[in-house]
Structure formats: C-alpha cells, structure tokens
Amino acid sequence: MPVRQNILSMPLNEVKKFTSALNVLKADGTYDDFTRRHMNAMSTATPAGSPRNVAHQGPAFLPWHRASLLELENALLTVDPTLAGLPYWKWEQESALNGGTPRRSRFWSADYVGSDGVSTSGNRVVDGPFASWVAILHQGSTGTFVPRSTPGLIRRLGRDPGGTTTFPNEAQVTDAVDNYSVYDAAPWDATATGFRNRLEGWHGGSGLHNQVHLWIGGDMLAGTSPNDPVFWLHHCNVDRIWWSWQARYGVAYKYQPVSGGPIGHNRGDQMQHLRAPRQVGSVLDIRTLGYRYV
C-alpha cells in the first residue's frame, strides 16, 4: 500500500528516488500528458459558458484531483516499485517554521524541488532535479501545446505581479476542517458556502489551495500548472486535508451533490480528461483506493 509522507520528513535518498522517477516520466512523455489533461479539464466548462469547469470551481474539484494524483502515483510506481508513495508538501506549516518567510524553507533547495527563479533571467529555476525541464504551453487559439523556447520552470515565490505575497497557515486549515461540515452547496460554484469551496480558496478569507498557486507564481499560475512538479506535492496536501475532513464528518455519504447538480459534478457522474474513466463516487474513500497518509 502506498504511504504518502510529508516530503520534508523523508530521507533525502527517498526524495531523490521520487524526483528521479518524475524525470523518467518527463523524458518518455508521460508527464506532459498529465499537464495536457489538466489544461483540457480547465478548458471544458460545465455547463458551456460557465466559469465552472470539469475540475475547478465546482464539487468535483477534490475528486478530480484525487483521481489524477492516483494516476500519477501509479505511473511513478511503475517506474520504481520501491517508492513509498506520492509525497505531500505540508505548506500550511511553512510560515511558522521559517520565521514567517516560506521561501526560506529547505523545500526550495536543490535537494528537494529547486529554488525560486529570483536570481536568473526570466525567473527560470536552474538548480535541483527539474533544472532542465521544458514546460509545455497551451495555445488558446488552436488548443495545441508547444514547448517553451528555453528550458527552466518559472517561479516567482511571493513576488509575481499576478499573485500574492501572503501564505496560508495552519489556523486557516483548521478553520476549514472544523467549521465547514457541509461539503458543498448550491449553486455549486465559486460562490458556494461549503468545505470544498473553502479549501479550493474562493470562500472564507485565505485562499488556501488558490493562494499557494498564486504565491508560487510563474508556471503555477496557468492552466498548465502541472508543468511544475510542485503542483503534485501541493495537491497531495490538499487531498490529505480533504481526507482529514472526511475522517471527521463521513466519507461517501457527505459528498454533494448526489444528483441534480452540474454535469460532471454529481456523485454518479463520470469525470472527464483523466487517463481512464472514473465516476466521482469511485474516489471518495481512499481506503478503497489503496493508499494512506502519515
């Protein structure tokens, strides 16, 4: 059974095994397919014309990303069956552990995911395990993807003009888990009051999930945000927080809507743009999916 751990608590040799497996997936093209699927999910409105899409601003936000995380984890384990599982980055601890400055974390070092791009032309990340990576960019006019002309992921930690300088903390995560016992509610979008919308970041103060994307900036701002492998560590933590909420309030029956909501977001609906078809309800209990968090 895969055991998902905080990456900053793992031995460095285990971190290296994980990042090496990611590099194998990047080299054979498997990884870029995950980036394409995420972008295509963001480009598929539910319904047409709505800001809600297959995987965001609606109830399926958490199930869709859980399914995608599981698919990546399985791909990684195919490369290296000795991996413990997909790690998570416990981002809500970063300010408290680093003097109020998350960018001081050893997470942003060559041993883990590489640094900020602050010292380089174009804010490129030129150290760490992903220094040679070439991002793929979505061409909105044609719907195609092309490689960026220069290697190096883009990060602007806390300093992107389109982002934010603030960072979520443990009290805000606790608030989401303790004070939002309803999973979601009509109109099932970014205005809804419920745990999903609180954790996704559209309701209730701190942006949580959204805020982390905005703070990292660069490649994490776009629909092709999986270009940066930090995406998976971030979303694995989001999934861990959801599981802690589920363990408190109930697993399957707490999901809403069961029916009558937007297409693709009801419990029995099939989620689009995954490697394999899955219903929303098939990913509600991680115990049946074969992994756990520590």
C-alpha positions in Angstrom: 0.0 0.0 0.0 1.5 3.4 -0.9 2.1 5.5 2.1 2.1 9.3 1.4 4.5 11.2 3.6 5.5 14.8 4.2 8.4 15.3 1.7 10.3 17.3 4.3 10.2 14.4 6.7 11.5 11.9 4.2 15.2 10.8 4.0 16.9 12.5 1.1 17.6 9.3 -0.7 13.8 8.7 -0.8 13.3 12.2 -2.1 15.8 11.5 -4.8 14.1 8.3 -5.8 10.8 10.2 -6.2 12.3 13.1 -8.2 14.3 10.6 -10.4 11.0 8.7 -11.2 9.4 12.0 -12.2 12.3 12.7 -14.5 11.8 9.3 -16.2 8.1 10.2 -16.8 9.1 13.6 -18.2 11.7 12.0 -20.5 9.3 9.5 -22.0 6.4 12.0 -22.5 4.1 10.5 -19.9 4.4 13.5 -17.6 3.4 16.1 -20.2 0.2 14.2 -20.8 -0.8 14.9 -17.3 -0.2 18.6 -17.9 -2.3 18.5 -21.1 -5.2 16.7 -19.3 -5.3 19.4 -16.6 -5.3 22.2 -19.1 -8.1 20.4 -21.1 -10.1 20.0 -17.9 -9.8 23.7 -17.2 -10.9 24.4 -20.8 -14.1 22.3 -20.5 -16.8 24.4 -18.9 -19.7 22.7 -17.0 -22.0 23.7 -18.5 -20.8 25.6 -21.6 -20.2 29.3 -20.8 -19.9 28.7 -17.1 -16.7 29.6 -15.2 -17.0 26.2 -13.5 -15.1 23.5 -15.4 -14.5 19.8 -15.2 -12.1 20.1 -12.3 -12.4 23.5 -10.7 -14.9 25.9 -9.2 -17.3 23.0 -8.5 -17.9 20.0 -6.3 -15.7 17.7 -8.4 -12.6 19.8 -7.7 -11.4 17.5 -4.9 -12.5 14.1 -6.6 -11.0 15.0 -9.9 -7.6 15.9 -8.5 -7.6 12.9 -6.2 -8.1 10.7 -9.3 -5.3 12.5 -11.1 -3.0 12.1 -8.1 -3.7 8.4 -8.0 -2.9 8.1 -11.7 0.4 9.9 -11.3 1.3 7.8 -8.3 0.6 4.6 -10.2 2.8 5.8 -13.1 5.6 6.6 -10.6 5.3 3.2 -9.0 5.6 1.6 -12.5 8.9 3.4 -12.9 10.1 2.5 -9.4 8.0 0.0 -7.4 10.2 0.7 -4.3 8.8 4.2 -3.9 6.8 4.7 -0.7 4.1 6.7 -2.4 3.4 10.2 -3.7 4.7 12.7 -1.1 2.9 15.8 0.0 4.1 19.3 0.9 2.6 20.4 4.2 2.5 24.1 3.1 0.4 25.3 6.0 3.5 24.9 8.3 5.9 26.8 6.2 5.4 30.3 7.6 5.6 29.1 11.2 8.8 27.0 10.6 10.6 29.6 8.6 10.3 32.9 10.5 7.2 34.0 8.6 9.0 33.6 5.3 8.0 30.4 3.4 10.7 30.9 0.7 13.3 30.2 3.3 12.2 26.6 3.5 14.6 23.9 2.5 11.8 22.7 0.2 13.0 25.4 -2.2 16.5 23.9 -2.4 18.4 21.8 -4.9 17.9 18.7 -2.6 14.1 18.9 -3.0 12.3 20.8 -5.8 14.8 23.5 -6.8 14.8 27.2 -5.9 13.0 30.4 -6.7 13.9 31.9 -10.0 14.7 35.3 -8.5 18.4 35.3 -9.4 18.0 34.3 -13.1 16.9 35.9 -16.3 13.2 35.2 -16.9 12.8 33.8 -13.3 14.0 30.4 -14.5 14.7 27.6 -12.0 18.2 26.5 -12.8 19.0 24.1 -9.9 17.6 21.0 -8.4 16.1 17.9 -10.0 14.0 19.7 -12.6 16.5 22.3 -13.8 16.5 21.0 -17.4 12.7 20.7 -17.7 11.0 22.4 -20.7 7.4 23.5 -20.0 4.7 22.9 -22.5 2.5 26.0 -23.2 -1.1 26.0 -24.3 -2.0 27.8 -27.5 -5.5 29.1 -26.8 -6.3 29.9 -30.4 -5.6 26.4 -31.6 -5.9 24.3 -28.5 -2.5 22.8 -29.1 0.6 22.6 -26.9 4.1 23.7 -27.8 7.4 23.5 -25.8 8.7 26.7 -24.3 11.6 28.0 -26.3 14.0 27.9 -23.3 14.4 25.3 -20.5 13.8 26.0 -16.9 10.5 26.3 -15.0 9.4 29.7 -13.9 8.8 30.5 -10.2 8.3 33.9 -8.5 7.8 33.0 -4.9 5.7 35.7 -3.3 6.6 38.3 -5.9 4.6 37.5 -9.0 2.6 40.6 -10.2 -0.4 38.3 -10.8 0.0 36.5 -7.4 0.1 37.3 -3.7 2.7 37.9 -1.0 0.7 36.2 1.7 0.6 32.5 2.5 -2.0 30.2 4.2 -1.3 28.9 7.7 -2.4 26.1 10.0 -5.1 28.1 11.7 -6.8 28.6 8.3 -6.6 24.9 7.5 -8.1 24.1 11.0 -10.9 26.6 10.4 -11.8 24.9 7.1 -11.9 21.4 8.7 -13.5 22.4 12.0 -16.1 24.9 10.8 -17.3 23.7 7.4 -19.2 20.4 8.0 -21.1 20.7 4.7 -19.1 19.5 1.7 -20.7 21.8 -0.9 -24.0 23.6 -1.7 -26.0 25.2 -4.5 -25.2 26.9 -6.8 -22.2 24.5 -6.8 -19.7 27.1 -7.9 -17.2 29.7 -6.6 -19.9 31.4 -4.6 -21.0 28.4 -2.7 -20.6 28.0 1.1 -19.0 24.7 2.0 -15.8 22.9 2.7 -14.9 22.3 -0.9 -15.1 26.0 -1.8 -13.3 27.0 1.4 -10.4 24.6 0.7 -10.3 25.4 -3.0 -9.9 29.0 -2.0 -12.9 31.0 -3.2 -14.7 31.5 0.1 -13.9 32.5 3.6 -10.8 34.6 3.8 -7.5 32.9 3.0 -7.4 31.3 -0.4 -5.7 28.1 0.8 -5.3 26.0 -2.4 -5.6 29.0 -4.7 -3.3 31.1 -2.5 -0.5 28.6 -2.8 -0.7 28.6 -6.6 -0.7 32.5 -6.6 2.2 32.7 -4.1 4.5 30.4 -6.2 3.5 32.3 -9.3 5.2 31.7 -12.7 4.2 28.3 -14.2 1.9 27.6 -11.3 -0.5 30.4 -12.3 -1.5 28.9 -15.6 -3.9 26.1 -16.5 -0.7 24.1 -17.4 0.4 24.4 -13.7 1.4 20.7 -13.6 4.4 21.8 -15.6 5.9 22.4 -12.2 6.1 19.2 -10.2 5.3 21.2 -7.0 1.8 21.1 -8.3 1.5 17.4 -7.3 3.0 17.9 -3.8 0.7 20.8 -3.3 -2.4 18.9 -4.4 -1.4 15.8 -2.4 -1.6 18.0 0.7 -5.0 19.3 -0.4 -6.1 15.7 -0.7 -4.7 14.9 2.7 -6.7 17.8 4.2 -9.8 16.6 2.5 -9.2 13.1 3.9 -8.9 14.5 7.4 -12.2 16.3 6.9 -13.8 13.1 5.6 -12.5 11.1 8.6 -14.2 13.6 10.8 -17.6 14.0 9.1 -18.1 11.0 7.0 -16.7 9.6 3.7 -19.0 8.8 0.9 -22.4 10.0 2.0 -21.2 13.5 2.8 -20.4 14.3 -0.9 -22.8 16.7 -2.5 -24.5 16.9 -5.0 -25.7 13.3 -5.3 -27.8 14.4 -8.2 -29.3 17.5 -9.7 -26.0 19.4 -9.9 -24.0 20.5 -12.9 -23.0 17.7 -15.2 -19.7 16.0 -14.2 -20.1 17.0 -10.6 -22.8 14.7 -9.3 -21.7 11.6 -7.4 -22.5 9.2 -10.1 -21.1 11.3 -13.0 -18.1 10.4 -15.0 -15.1 12.8 -14.7 -13.5 13.9 -17.9 -9.9 14.3 -19.0 -8.4 11.6 -16.8 -6.2 8.8 -18.1 -9.1 6.3 -17.5 -12.8 6.9 -17.0 -13.9 7.3 -13.3 -17.1 8.3 -11.6 -16.9 10.9 -8.9 -18.2 8.4 -6.3 -15.4 6.0 -7.0 -12.7 8.1 -5.4 -14.5 9.2 -2.2 -12.8 6.7 0.1 -9.0 6.4 0.0 -9.2 3.1 1.9 -10.6 1.5 -1.2 -8.1 3.3 -3.4 -5.2 1.6 -1.7 -3.1 4.4 -0.1 -2.9 6.2 3.2 -1.4 9.3 4.8 1.1 9.6 7.6 
